Amino acid sequence: GDRVLLCKRAIEPRYGKWTLPAGFMELGETMAQGAARETAEEAGAEVEMGAFFSAMSIPRVGQVHVFYLARLLHDRFDPGHETIEARLFTEDEIPWDELAFRTVRETLLRFFADRKAGAFGLHCVDIE
């Protein structure tokens, strides 16, 4: 729809800040499986996985953050222990100044721009 799912972090780093559901992959799972698992663990949300959407490379910390599009199967959430709150936001409601990570901000900006353009692309970004 016109809303995105964000989670308020109950862990460091960036305790109390908002993020897209995300986390580290486990051995034996694909990127998409990891994204679906983290969404279930952090937000208690059931999703239908969509297309790979963005890769954010952060060389200074040796990480690559990847994000997928997904469709919620319902709007009932049961956040796990790493999340204070999970909720849906329209673009105008996004707490831009309270986002946990630049990779989340950059991904959301591209998501809303693509949605306005009527087509979702694949975004690869280097964050210095």
JOCORWO-V578085 format. One record per backbone hydrogen bond with DSSP energy under -1.0 kcal/mol. NH is the residue of the N-H (numbers start at 1). CO is the residue of the C=O. If there is no record, write none. Layout:
BEGIN
nh=NH co=CO
nh=NH co=CO
END
This chain:
BEGIN
nh=4 co=89
nh=6 co=87
nh=7 co=19
nh=8 co=85
nh=9 co=17
nh=10 co=82
nh=16 co=9
nh=17 co=14
nh=18 co=98
nh=19 co=7
nh=29 co=26
nh=34 co=30
nh=35 co=31
nh=36 co=32
nh=37 co=33
nh=38 co=34
nh=39 co=35
nh=40 co=36
nh=41 co=37
nh=42 co=38
nh=43 co=39
nh=44 co=40
nh=45 co=39
nh=48 co=71
nh=50 co=69
nh=53 co=67
nh=54 co=67
nh=55 co=123
nh=56 co=65
nh=57 co=125
nh=58 co=63
nh=61 co=58
nh=63 co=58
nh=65 co=56
nh=67 co=54
nh=69 co=51
nh=71 co=48
nh=73 co=46
nh=78 co=43
nh=83 co=80
nh=84 co=8
nh=87 co=6
nh=89 co=4
nh=96 co=94
nh=98 co=95
nh=100 co=18
nh=105 co=101
nh=106 co=102
nh=107 co=103
nh=108 co=104
nh=109 co=105
nh=110 co=106
nh=111 co=107
nh=112 co=108
nh=113 co=109
nh=114 co=110
nh=115 co=111
nh=116 co=112
nh=117 co=113
nh=118 co=114
nh=119 co=114
nh=123 co=53
nh=125 co=55
nh=127 co=57
END
